[in-house]
Amino acid sequence: MKLYFSPGACSLAAHIVIEEAGIPYTLERVDLASHKTEHGEDYTKINPKGYVPALALDNGELLSEVAVVLQYISDQRKDRHLMAEAGSLQRYRQMEWLSFISTELHKQFSPLFRPDTPDAVKQQQLKLLGRRFDYVSETLRRHPYLAGAEFTAPDAYLFTVLNWPDYVKVDMTAWPGLGEYRARIASRPAVQRALKSEGLLK
Ligand SMILES: N[C@@H](CCC(=O)N[C@@H](CS)C(=O)NCC(=O)O)C(=O)O
C-alpha cells in the first residue's frame, strides 16, 4: 500500500498506524498548495478530494478519510489490536473517538491555520476547542490511552492533532495532562519512525 501524506498533517495518524501495524508500505509526499505529488503528478487526478491522507491499496483502489483509513490499516493486522473486533462495543467506542477527533478537534482546528480567518472566529474556535480539550483531558485522567490501558488507532489521531497547537500558537498550559499524553505517545518507536521520516524530528 502507498500512503499519500503531507508532513505533520492528519495523514501522520495513518503513517503512525501503518508503522504500529508493521505493514510494508511506501510513502508519497503531496504539496497541498500546488496539489502536486513529489513525483510531479497532479494529486487531484489520484484523489479528486485533493486532500490527504489517501491510501492506495494493492488492488488499485484508493481509500480516503482518516477515520476509515485508520480502521482499514488496523484491520489488516488484527494481532496488533489497533482496533477492537468489528461489531464489539469496544470497536464502537473507538469509532466514537475517531468521529469526535475528526469533527470536534481536527476540523475545529482548520480555521486557525487559515491566514484570512477573522480574529473573532479564531477566538470562538479556541473557546470551543478548550471545552473539547477539557473533555479529553478528563478521560485521560482515568486511563493512559483513549480506549483504556493500551494504545489504539484513535491515539495516533489524537496525538497528530495535539501537535497542531505548536503551529498555530495555542497555549496548552491549561491541560498539562494532554502534554504528558503527547510525550507518552511520542516516545513510542513506531511514532518516532513516522515523525522522523516526515522530517519532524532531528
Ligand atoms: N475529511 C478528511 C479531511 C482531511 C484533511 O482535512 N486534510 C488536510 C490536511 S490535515 C488537507 O489535506 N487539506 C488540504 C486541502 O483540503 O486541500 C479526512 O478526515 O481525511
The ligand as an SDF file (V2000), in Angstrom:
LIG
                    3D

 20 19  0  0  0  0  0  0  0  0999 V2000
  -12.3490   14.6990    5.8480 N   0  0  0  0  0  0  0  0  0  0  0  0
  -10.9460   14.4740    5.5980 C   0  0  0  0  0  0  0  0  0  0  0  0
  -10.1870   15.7510    5.8920 C   0  0  0  0  0  0  0  0  0  0  0  0
   -8.7140   15.6210    5.5730 C   0  0  0  0  0  0  0  0  0  0  0  0
   -7.9920   16.9530    5.7370 C   0  0  0  0  0  0  0  0  0  0  0  0
   -8.5000   17.8880    6.3490 O   0  0  0  0  0  0  0  0  0  0  0  0
   -6.7650   17.0100    5.2200 N   0  0  0  0  0  0  0  0  0  0  0  0
   -5.9940   18.2250    5.2530 C   0  0  0  0  0  0  0  0  0  0  0  0
   -4.6750   18.0220    5.9950 C   0  0  0  0  0  0  0  0  0  0  0  0
   -4.9520   17.6650    7.7190 S   0  0  0  0  0  0  0  0  0  0  0  0
   -5.6620   18.6140    3.8290 C   0  0  0  0  0  0  0  0  0  0  0  0
   -5.1250   17.8210    3.0720 O   0  0  0  0  0  0  0  0  0  0  0  0
   -6.0090   19.8540    3.4530 N   0  0  0  0  0  0  0  0  0  0  0  0
   -5.7390   20.3710    2.1460 C   0  0  0  0  0  0  0  0  0  0  0  0
   -6.9650   20.5280    1.3170 C   0  0  0  0  0  0  0  0  0  0  0  0
   -8.0990   20.3620    1.8390 O   0  0  0  0  0  0  0  0  0  0  0  0
   -6.8200   20.8140    0.1320 O   0  0  0  0  0  0  0  0  0  0  0  0
  -10.4230   13.3020    6.4320 C   0  0  0  0  0  0  0  0  0  0  0  0
  -10.9720   13.0460    7.5130 O   0  0  0  0  0  0  0  0  0  0  0  0
   -9.4740   12.6310    5.9920 O   0  0  0  0  0  0  0  0  0  0  0  0
  1  2  1  0
  2  3  1  0
  2 18  1  0
  3  4  1  0
  4  5  1  0
  5  6  2  0
  5  7  1  0
  7  8  1  0
  8  9  1  0
  8 11  1  0
  9 10  1  0
 11 12  2  0
 11 13  1  0
 13 14  1  0
 14 15  1  0
 15 16  2  0
 15 17  1  0
 18 19  2  0
 18 20  1  0
M  END
$$$$
